[in-house]
Amino acid sequence: CPVELTWNWDGDPGLPSDSRHFGHLAYEVDDIYATCAHLQANGVTINRPPRDGRMAFVRSPDNISVELLQKGEAKAPAEPWSSMGNTGHW
């Protein structure tokens, strides 16, 4: 699967204290809803749910922000995701 690496070159003094001034990893997934449901069922917090059917964020066990991107077109908004709020920071 494609992997996107990002880096915050100048840092950001507004980032949380647990930030490593590392942007995030991004993975393209075949089904954003199924992926998030699987992760959630296995104890992973969905920090930014895929309300738009396109993008979600989770944190790795070592606190790295991980973006999940729907492959191709965004899915139609669906519950429970479309009304779910953010949890923590992403």
MOPAC internal coordinates of N, CA, C and O (Angstrom, degrees):
PM7 1SCF
backbone

  N    0.0000 0     0.00 0     0.00 0    0    0    0
  C    1.4427 1     0.00 0     0.00 0    1    0    0
  C    1.5218 1   108.73 1     0.00 0    2    1    0
  O    1.2310 1   120.11 1   -33.35 1    3    2    1
  N    1.3212 1   117.39 1   146.65 1    3    2    1
  C    1.4588 1   120.65 1   179.09 1    5    3    2
  C    1.5289 1   111.09 1   -64.49 1    6    5    3
  O    1.2310 1   120.42 1   -36.67 1    7    6    5
  N    1.3037 1   116.81 1   143.33 1    7    6    5
  C    1.4566 1   122.94 1   177.54 1    9    7    6
  C    1.5226 1   107.66 1  -125.04 1   10    9    7
  O    1.2310 1   120.68 1   -46.23 1   11   10    9
  N    1.3223 1   116.30 1   133.77 1   11   10    9
  C    1.4586 1   121.82 1   177.00 1   13   11   10
  C    1.5176 1   107.93 1  -112.41 1   14   13   11
  O    1.2310 1   119.83 1   -54.34 1   15   14   13
  N    1.3260 1   117.93 1   125.66 1   15   14   13
  C    1.4531 1   122.29 1   176.34 1   17   15   14
  C    1.5194 1   108.51 1  -106.62 1   18   17   15
  O    1.2310 1   120.57 1   -44.18 1   19   18   17
  N    1.3232 1   116.52 1   135.82 1   19   18   17
  C    1.4614 1   120.84 1   177.85 1   21   19   18
  C    1.5260 1   108.90 1  -126.46 1   22   21   19
  O    1.2310 1   120.82 1   -20.78 1   23   22   21
  N    1.3218 1   116.03 1   159.22 1   23   22   21
  C    1.4590 1   121.14 1   179.96 1   25   23   22
  C    1.5124 1   108.00 1  -145.19 1   26   25   23
  O    1.2310 1   120.77 1   -45.87 1   27   26   25
  N    1.3311 1   116.13 1   134.13 1   27   26   25
  C    1.4620 1   121.50 1   177.01 1   29   27   26
  C    1.5291 1   107.23 1   -91.67 1   30   29   27
  O    1.2310 1   120.14 1   -87.16 1   31   30   29
  N    1.3182 1   117.33 1    92.84 1   31   30   29
  C    1.4660 1   122.23 1  -171.79 1   33   31   30
  C    1.5121 1   114.45 1   -57.06 1   34   33   31
  O    1.2310 1   119.65 1   133.37 1   35   34   33
  N    1.2912 1   118.28 1   -46.63 1   35   34   33
  C    1.4603 1   120.47 1  -176.11 1   37   35   34
  C    1.5131 1   112.92 1   -89.93 1   38   37   35
  O    1.2310 1   120.18 1  -178.02 1   39   38   37
  N    1.3138 1   117.26 1     1.98 1   39   38   37
  C    1.4526 1   118.29 1  -174.83 1   41   39   38
  C    1.5122 1   109.63 1    69.75 1   42   41   39
  O    1.2310 1   120.39 1    -2.47 1   43   42   41
  N    1.2681 1   116.86 1   177.53 1   43   42   41
  C    1.4578 1   122.03 1  -179.89 1   45   43   42
  C    1.5148 1   107.32 1  -150.98 1   46   45   43
  O    1.2310 1   119.86 1   -72.16 1   47   46   45
  N    1.3429 1   117.88 1   107.84 1   47   46   45
  C    1.4592 1   119.71 1  -177.46 1   49   47   46
  C    1.5285 1   112.64 1   -61.61 1   50   49   47
  O    1.2310 1   119.85 1   164.86 1   51   50   49
  N    1.3350 1   117.89 1   -15.14 1   51   50   49
  C    1.4575 1   121.04 1   179.25 1   53   51   50
  C    1.5186 1   113.36 1   -86.32 1   54   53   51
  O    1.2310 1   120.08 1   176.52 1   55   54   53
  N    1.3431 1   117.45 1    -3.48 1   55   54   53
  C    1.4596 1   119.65 1  -179.72 1   57   55   54
  C    1.5244 1   110.47 1   -70.98 1   58   57   55
  O    1.2310 1   120.02 1   -28.19 1   59   58   57
  N    1.3225 1   117.56 1   151.81 1   59   58   57
  C    1.4632 1   120.93 1   178.35 1   61   59   58
  C    1.5278 1   111.39 1   -59.67 1   62   61   59
  O    1.2310 1   120.52 1   -23.42 1   63   62   61
  N    1.3319 1   116.61 1   156.58 1   63   62   61
  C    1.4623 1   120.94 1  -176.78 1   65   63   62
  C    1.5214 1   112.66 1   -63.02 1   66   65   63
  O    1.2310 1   120.01 1   158.47 1   67   66   65
  N    1.3378 1   117.58 1   -21.53 1   67   66   65
  C    1.4658 1   119.33 1   179.95 1   69   67   66
  C    1.5281 1   112.21 1   -88.38 1   70   69   67
  O    1.2310 1   120.36 1  -174.74 1   71   70   69
  N    1.3276 1   116.91 1     5.26 1   71   70   69
  C    1.4582 1   120.75 1   178.77 1   73   71   70
  C    1.5213 1   110.00 1   -75.42 1   74   73   71
  O    1.2310 1   121.12 1   -30.83 1   75   74   73
  N    1.3106 1   115.46 1   149.17 1   75   74   73
  C    1.4615 1   120.68 1   177.46 1   77   75   74
  C    1.5283 1   110.38 1  -110.20 1   78   77   75
  O    1.2310 1   120.02 1  -161.05 1   79   78   77
  N    1.3224 1   117.57 1    18.95 1   79   78   77
  C    1.4658 1   123.61 1  -175.83 1   81   79   78
  C    1.5217 1   111.02 1    55.07 1   82   81   79
  O    1.2310 1   121.67 1  -147.71 1   83   82   81
  N    1.2764 1   114.40 1    32.29 1   83   82   81
  C    1.4607 1   123.73 1   176.16 1   85   83   82
  C    1.5059 1   104.92 1  -111.58 1   86   85   83
  O    1.2310 1   119.89 1   -50.58 1   87   86   85
  N    1.3154 1   117.81 1   129.42 1   87   86   85
  C    1.4593 1   120.08 1  -177.48 1   89   87   86
  C    1.5147 1   111.93 1   -60.32 1   90   89   87
  O    1.2310 1   120.37 1    91.08 1   91   90   89
  N    1.3051 1   116.89 1   -88.92 1   91   90   89
  C    1.4607 1   120.76 1   178.95 1   93   91   90
  C    1.5209 1   109.96 1  -172.04 1   94   93   91
  O    1.2310 1   121.28 1   -12.01 1   95   94   93
  N    1.3032 1   115.16 1   167.99 1   95   94   93
  C    1.4621 1   122.26 1   169.93 1   97   95   94
  C    1.5125 1   107.25 1   -97.19 1   98   97   95
  O    1.2310 1   119.79 1   -30.55 1   99   98   97
  N    1.3080 1   118.01 1   149.45 1   99   98   97
  C    1.4671 1   121.44 1   176.22 1  101   99   98
  C    1.5251 1   108.98 1  -131.20 1  102  101   99
  O    1.2310 1   121.19 1   -46.16 1  103  102  101
  N    1.3200 1   115.33 1   133.84 1  103  102  101
  C    1.4629 1   121.83 1   177.53 1  105  103  102
  C    1.5188 1   109.59 1  -123.38 1  106  105  103
  O    1.2310 1   120.55 1   -43.13 1  107  106  105
  N    1.3061 1   116.55 1   136.87 1  107  106  105
  C    1.4580 1   122.51 1   173.47 1  109  107  106
  C    1.5326 1   107.17 1   -86.69 1  110  109  107
  O    1.2310 1   120.54 1   -48.62 1  111  110  109
  N    1.3363 1   116.56 1   131.38 1  111  110  109
  C    1.4668 1   121.00 1  -178.76 1  113  111  110
  C    1.5244 1   109.76 1  -123.04 1  114  113  111
  O    1.2310 1   120.73 1   -27.94 1  115  114  113
  N    1.3270 1   116.21 1   152.06 1  115  114  113
  C    1.4664 1   121.40 1  -178.92 1  117  115  114
  C    1.5212 1   113.03 1   -70.94 1  118  117  115
  O    1.2310 1   120.09 1   146.92 1  119  118  117
  N    1.3385 1   117.43 1   -33.08 1  119  118  117
  C    1.4695 1   121.44 1  -177.93 1  121  119  118
  C    1.5186 1   108.17 1  -145.06 1  122  121  119
  O    1.2310 1   120.56 1   -79.40 1  123  122  121
  N    1.3263 1   116.54 1   100.60 1  123  122  121
  C    1.4597 1   122.05 1  -175.77 1  125  123  122
  C    1.5205 1   112.09 1   -58.78 1  126  125  123
  O    1.2310 1   120.18 1   141.53 1  127  126  125
  N    1.3365 1   117.26 1   -38.47 1  127  126  125
  C    1.4628 1   120.26 1  -178.87 1  129  127  126
  C    1.5226 1   111.33 1   -69.99 1  130  129  127
  O    1.2310 1   119.90 1   134.88 1  131  130  129
  N    1.3143 1   117.80 1   -45.12 1  131  130  129
  C    1.4695 1   121.09 1   179.40 1  133  131  130
  C    1.5284 1   110.58 1   -64.92 1  134  133  131
  O    1.2310 1   120.43 1   140.53 1  135  134  133
  N    1.3247 1   116.79 1   -39.47 1  135  134  133
  C    1.4638 1   120.46 1   179.05 1  137  135  134
  C    1.5186 1   110.69 1   -63.40 1  138  137  135
  O    1.2310 1   120.32 1   132.91 1  139  138  137
  N    1.3313 1   116.98 1   -47.09 1  139  138  137
  C    1.4647 1   120.41 1   179.86 1  141  139  138
  C    1.5249 1   111.25 1   -65.18 1  142  141  139
  O    1.2310 1   119.92 1   139.87 1  143  142  141
  N    1.3163 1   117.75 1   -40.13 1  143  142  141
  C    1.4684 1   121.09 1   178.48 1  145  143  142
  C    1.5292 1   110.16 1   -62.58 1  146  145  143
  O    1.2310 1   120.38 1   137.14 1  147  146  145
  N    1.3273 1   116.88 1   -42.86 1  147  146  145
  C    1.4665 1   121.17 1   179.01 1  149  147  146
  C    1.5322 1   110.56 1   -63.29 1  150  149  147
  O    1.2310 1   120.37 1   133.60 1  151  150  149
  N    1.3187 1   116.90 1   -46.40 1  151  150  149
  C    1.4611 1   120.43 1   179.60 1  153  151  150
  C    1.5230 1   110.88 1   -62.32 1  154  153  151
  O    1.2310 1   120.47 1   133.95 1  155  154  153
  N    1.3272 1   116.70 1   -46.05 1  155  154  153
  C    1.4587 1   121.60 1  -179.11 1  157  155  154
  C    1.5358 1   110.75 1   -62.18 1  158  157  155
  O    1.2310 1   120.00 1   138.04 1  159  158  157
  N    1.3188 1   117.61 1   -41.96 1  159  158  157
  C    1.4681 1   121.87 1   179.08 1  161  159  158
  C    1.5280 1   111.72 1   -63.99 1  162  161  159
  O    1.2310 1   120.89 1   159.27 1  163  162  161
  N    1.3236 1   115.91 1   -20.73 1  163  162  161
  C    1.4593 1   120.81 1   179.55 1  165  163  162
  C    1.5239 1   112.47 1  -104.72 1  166  165  163
  O    1.2310 1   120.61 1  -158.69 1  167  166  165
  N    1.3338 1   116.44 1    21.31 1  167  166  165
  C    1.4514 1   121.63 1   171.58 1  169  167  166
  C    1.5099 1   117.27 1    89.24 1  170  169  167
  O    1.2310 1   119.65 1  -172.32 1  171  170  169
  N    1.3237 1   118.26 1     7.68 1  171  170  169
  C    1.4636 1   121.06 1   179.35 1  173  171  170
  C    1.5262 1   109.21 1   -87.80 1  174  173  171
  O    1.2310 1   120.32 1   -50.25 1  175  174  173
  N    1.3250 1   117.00 1   129.75 1  175  174  173
  C    1.4619 1   121.70 1   176.03 1  177  175  174
  C    1.5223 1   109.06 1   -76.08 1  178  177  175
  O    1.2310 1   120.55 1   -49.30 1  179  178  177
  N    1.3220 1   116.56 1   130.70 1  179  178  177
  C    1.4649 1   121.34 1   174.97 1  181  179  178
  C    1.5275 1   105.82 1   -89.78 1  182  181  179
  O    1.2310 1   120.24 1   -81.07 1  183  182  181
  N    1.3286 1   117.14 1    98.93 1  183  182  181
  C    1.4631 1   121.26 1  -175.14 1  185  183  182
  C    1.5187 1   113.05 1   -68.65 1  186  185  183
  O    1.2310 1   120.69 1   141.51 1  187  186  185
  N    1.3050 1   116.29 1   -38.49 1  187  186  185
  C    1.4659 1   121.56 1   176.53 1  189  187  186
  C    1.5241 1   105.64 1  -130.84 1  190  189  187
  O    1.2310 1   120.25 1   -80.09 1  191  190  189
  N    1.3465 1   117.13 1    99.91 1  191  190  189
  C    1.4675 1   120.62 1  -177.59 1  193  191  190
  C    1.5328 1   112.18 1   -64.36 1  194  193  191
  O    1.2310 1   120.30 1   -21.53 1  195  194  193
  N    1.3289 1   117.02 1   158.47 1  195  194  193
  C    1.4692 1   121.18 1  -179.70 1  197  195  194
  C    1.5283 1   111.88 1   -80.76 1  198  197  195
  O    1.2310 1   120.65 1  -119.19 1  199  198  197
  N    1.3210 1   116.36 1    60.81 1  199  198  197
  C    1.4770 1   120.88 1  -177.59 1  201  199  198
  C    1.5218 1   111.98 1   -58.30 1  202  201  199
  O    1.2310 1   120.87 1   147.30 1  203  202  201
  N    1.3178 1   115.94 1   -32.70 1  203  202  201
  C    1.4671 1   121.35 1  -176.85 1  205  203  202
  C    1.5254 1   112.88 1   -91.42 1  206  205  203
  O    1.2310 1   120.28 1  -178.08 1  207  206  205
  N    1.3436 1   117.08 1     1.92 1  207  206  205
  C    1.4585 1   120.19 1  -178.55 1  209  207  206
  C    1.5137 1   113.61 1    72.44 1  210  209  207
  O    1.2310 1   120.34 1  -166.71 1  211  210  209
  N    1.3114 1   116.95 1    13.29 1  211  210  209
  C    1.4656 1   121.16 1  -173.50 1  213  211  210
  C    1.5232 1   114.15 1  -126.80 1  214  213  211
  O    1.2310 1   120.16 1   139.92 1  215  214  213
  N    1.3438 1   117.30 1   -40.08 1  215  214  213
  C    1.4537 1   120.47 1  -168.61 1  217  215  214
  C    1.5168 1   111.27 1  -142.03 1  218  217  215
  O    1.2310 1   120.95 1   -37.73 1  219  218  217
  N    1.3292 1   115.79 1   142.27 1  219  218  217
  C    1.4621 1   122.28 1   174.18 1  221  219  218
  C    1.5263 1   107.81 1  -143.06 1  222  221  219
  O    1.2310 1   120.81 1   -20.43 1  223  222  221
  N    1.3241 1   116.05 1   159.57 1  223  222  221
  C    1.4616 1   121.55 1   174.79 1  225  223  222
  C    1.5176 1   109.59 1  -129.61 1  226  225  223
  O    1.2310 1   121.62 1   -39.01 1  227  226  225
  N    1.3304 1   114.50 1   140.99 1  227  226  225
  C    1.4573 1   122.93 1   172.61 1  229  227  226
  C    1.5285 1   106.42 1  -133.42 1  230  229  227
  O    1.2310 1   120.50 1    -5.12 1  231  230  229
  N    1.3167 1   116.64 1   174.88 1  231  230  229
  C    1.4670 1   121.83 1   174.92 1  233  231  230
  C    1.5204 1   108.56 1  -118.53 1  234  233  231
  O    1.2310 1   120.86 1   -41.21 1  235  234  233
  N    1.3155 1   115.96 1   138.79 1  235  234  233
  C    1.4622 1   120.82 1   177.07 1  237  235  234
  C    1.5329 1   108.99 1   -73.37 1  238  237  235
  O    1.2310 1   119.73 1   -11.92 1  239  238  237
  N    1.3309 1   118.12 1   168.08 1  239  238  237
  C    1.4687 1   120.06 1   177.78 1  241  239  238
  C    1.5318 1   113.18 1   -57.35 1  242  241  239
  O    1.2310 1   119.89 1   153.02 1  243  242  241
  N    1.3318 1   117.82 1   -26.98 1  243  242  241
  C    1.4643 1   119.92 1   176.88 1  245  243  242
  C    1.5261 1   112.12 1   -98.52 1  246  245  243
  O    1.2310 1   121.00 1  -158.49 1  247  246  245
  N    1.3277 1   115.69 1    21.51 1  247  246  245
  C    1.4699 1   124.31 1   170.30 1  249  247  246
  C    1.5238 1   114.85 1    72.45 1  250  249  247
  O    1.2310 1   119.76 1  -155.83 1  251  250  249
  N    1.3128 1   118.06 1    24.17 1  251  250  249
  C    1.4627 1   121.44 1   174.68 1  253  251  250
  C    1.5253 1   108.20 1   -85.37 1  254  253  251
  O    1.2310 1   120.31 1   -46.05 1  255  254  253
  N    1.3104 1   117.01 1   133.95 1  255  254  253
  C    1.4609 1   121.98 1   177.75 1  257  255  254
  C    1.5275 1   109.21 1   -71.81 1  258  257  255
  O    1.2310 1   121.02 1   -50.77 1  259  258  257
  N    1.3367 1   115.66 1   129.23 1  259  258  257
  C    1.4604 1   121.85 1  -178.97 1  261  259  258
  C    1.5237 1   108.69 1  -122.81 1  262  261  259
  O    1.2310 1   120.80 1   -59.42 1  263  262  261
  N    1.3181 1   116.07 1   120.58 1  263  262  261
  C    1.4658 1   122.16 1   177.97 1  265  263  262
  C    1.5256 1   108.67 1   -94.23 1  266  265  263
  O    1.2310 1   120.71 1   -45.03 1  267  266  265
  N    1.3179 1   116.25 1   134.97 1  267  266  265
  C    1.4600 1   122.70 1   175.20 1  269  267  266
  C    1.5172 1   107.23 1  -111.78 1  270  269  267
  O    1.2310 1   120.39 1   -54.18 1  271  270  269
  N    1.3231 1   116.85 1   125.82 1  271  270  269
  C    1.4630 1   121.80 1  -177.14 1  273  271  270
  C    1.5181 1   110.47 1  -119.24 1  274  273  271
  O    1.2310 1   120.72 1   -49.57 1  275  274  273
  N    1.3199 1   116.23 1   130.43 1  275  274  273
  C    1.4552 1   121.73 1   177.49 1  277  275  274
  C    1.5227 1   109.83 1   -64.88 1  278  277  275
  O    1.2310 1   120.68 1   -51.56 1  279  278  277
  N    1.3172 1   116.30 1   128.44 1  279  278  277
  C    1.4619 1   121.26 1   176.42 1  281  279  278
  C    1.5258 1   109.22 1   -67.90 1  282  281  279
  O    1.2310 1   120.37 1   -45.10 1  283  282  281
  N    1.3163 1   116.90 1   134.90 1  283  282  281
  C    1.4644 1   120.90 1   179.03 1  285  283  282
  C    1.5220 1   111.70 1    74.08 1  286  285  283
  O    1.2310 1   121.09 1    34.79 1  287  286  285
  N    1.3056 1   115.52 1  -145.21 1  287  286  285
  C    1.4694 1   121.35 1  -178.90 1  289  287  286
  C    1.5246 1   111.27 1   -70.57 1  290  289  287
  O    1.2310 1   121.11 1   -28.09 1  291  290  289
  N    1.3262 1   115.48 1   151.91 1  291  290  289
  C    1.4668 1   120.50 1   175.78 1  293  291  290
  C    1.5245 1   109.80 1   -63.46 1  294  293  291
  O    1.2310 1   120.95 1   -31.58 1  295  294  293
  N    1.3197 1   115.80 1   148.42 1  295  294  293
  C    1.4615 1   120.62 1   174.71 1  297  295  294
  C    1.5266 1   108.28 1   -79.35 1  298  297  295
  O    1.2310 1   120.40 1   -22.06 1  299  298  297
  N    1.3157 1   116.84 1   157.94 1  299  298  297
  C    1.4648 1   120.58 1   175.44 1  301  299  298
  C    1.5286 1   108.43 1   -64.34 1  302  301  299
  O    1.2310 1   119.60 1   -39.64 1  303  302  301
  N    1.3523 1   118.36 1   140.36 1  303  302  301
  C    1.4620 1   120.07 1   177.33 1  305  303  302
  C    1.5302 1   110.67 1   -53.64 1  306  305  303
  O    1.2310 1   121.16 1   -40.10 1  307  306  305
  N    1.3281 1   115.38 1   139.90 1  307  306  305
  C    1.4631 1   120.63 1  -177.28 1  309  307  306
  C    1.5239 1   110.05 1  -147.16 1  310  309  307
  O    1.2310 1   121.08 1   -29.40 1  311  310  309
  N    1.3125 1   115.53 1   150.60 1  311  310  309
  C    1.4600 1   121.43 1   174.47 1  313  311  310
  C    1.5225 1   109.13 1   -80.38 1  314  313  311
  O    1.2310 1   119.85 1   -27.67 1  315  314  313
  N    1.3191 1   117.90 1   152.33 1  315  314  313
  C    1.4652 1   126.73 1     6.41 1  317  315  314
  C    1.5196 1   113.78 1   -83.82 1  318  317  315
  O    1.2310 1   120.67 1   177.81 1  319  318  317
  N    1.3224 1   116.33 1    -2.19 1  319  318  317
  C    1.4589 1   121.29 1  -171.18 1  321  319  318
  C    1.5215 1   114.27 1   -67.20 1  322  321  319
  O    1.2310 1   119.61 1   139.45 1  323  322  321
  N    1.3196 1   118.35 1   -40.55 1  323  322  321
  C    1.4705 1   120.43 1  -171.93 1  325  323  322
  C    1.5237 1   113.15 1   -65.45 1  326  325  323
  O    1.2310 1   119.52 1   156.47 1  327  326  325
  N    1.3251 1   118.52 1   -23.53 1  327  326  325
  C    1.4668 1   119.72 1   179.73 1  329  327  326
  C    1.5279 1   112.49 1  -109.43 1  330  329  327
  O    1.2310 1   119.95 1  -174.30 1  331  330  329
  N    1.3154 1   117.70 1     5.70 1  331  330  329
  C    1.4600 1   122.10 1  -178.09 1  333  331  330
  C    1.5261 1   109.77 1   -83.33 1  334  333  331
  O    1.2310 1   120.89 1   -46.44 1  335  334  333
  N    1.3146 1   115.91 1   133.56 1  335  334  333
  C    1.4617 1   120.83 1   178.81 1  337  335  334
  C    1.5176 1   112.69 1   -84.08 1  338  337  335
  O    1.2310 1   121.13 1    -8.31 1  339  338  337
  N    1.3170 1   115.44 1   171.69 1  339  338  337
  C    1.4619 1   120.94 1   176.15 1  341  339  338
  C    1.5249 1   110.17 1   -73.00 1  342  341  339
  O    1.2310 1   121.07 1   -25.62 1  343  342  341
  N    1.3263 1   115.55 1   154.38 1  343  342  341
  C    1.4614 1   122.27 1   176.72 1  345  343  342
  C    1.5157 1   107.84 1  -127.53 1  346  345  343
  O    1.2310 1   120.30 1   -57.53 1  347  346  345
  N    1.3220 1   117.02 1   122.47 1  347  346  345
  C    1.4609 1   119.84 1  -179.88 1  349  347  346
  C    1.5133 1   111.23 1    65.24 1  350  349  347
  O    1.2310 1   120.72 1    28.74 1  351  350  349
  N    1.3160 1   116.24 1  -151.26 1  351  350  349
  C    1.4694 1   120.42 1   177.74 1  353  351  350
  C    1.5160 1   108.43 1  -116.20 1  354  353  351
  O    1.2310 1   121.11 1   -22.23 1  355  354  353
  N    1.3143 1   115.49 1   157.77 1  355  354  353
  C    1.4560 1   120.87 1  -176.71 1  357  355  354
  C    1.4817 1   109.59 1  -136.94 1  358  357  355
  O    1.2310 1   120.10 1   180.00 1  359  358  357

